[in-house]
Amino acid sequence: MLYLILPLQAQTGIPKAQAMFIYNFSRLVEWPVAYKSGPFVIGVLGGSSVADELEVYAMGKKVGTQEIQIKRFKTLQEIAVCHILFVPFARTKQMAEIQATMQGKNTLIITEKNGALNEGSAINFVILADKIKFELQTQNITKYGLKYSSKLQEMANAGS
């Protein structure tokens, strides 16, 4: 497993750190041509303060030429096309259904539950000794038709 470490000042800093990471992941993954027009959509399934932090952090920022749009999906049925889907811990019990919903879509799935990489997540946040880290499962990136930068792997390797 590959990790990146970011020290945390307090538990309240976790969603903010996750939002920063998610934005940076958007610059280190390449989506197919069909995903390079219109808004760059970062979806969040269920309630999560990460969505609030993403809205603040991504304000005025772009991925390439695409404006960033944060979408909150209350249910799996609401999930529309998105570049990134963040699945908070409380919703990871639905990973089998999430994978089925995302099949055939070019979406980077990010979670925050130990073992989620084995359930289809491409990137998973973990907190160890008051540090936020991320694990990377490159096979789960490529199976969704995405390409990742070697820098993403280097960031994960830097924390291991």
Secondary structure, DSSP 8 states (H G I E B T S, - for coil): -----EE-SSTTHHHHHHHHHHHHHHTTEE--GGGSSS-EEEEEESS-HHHHHHHHHHTT-EETTEEEEEEEESSGGG--S-SEEEE-GGGGGGHHHHHHHHTTS--EEEE-STTGGGGT-SEEEEEETTEEEEEE-HHHHHTTT-EE-HHHHHHHHTT-
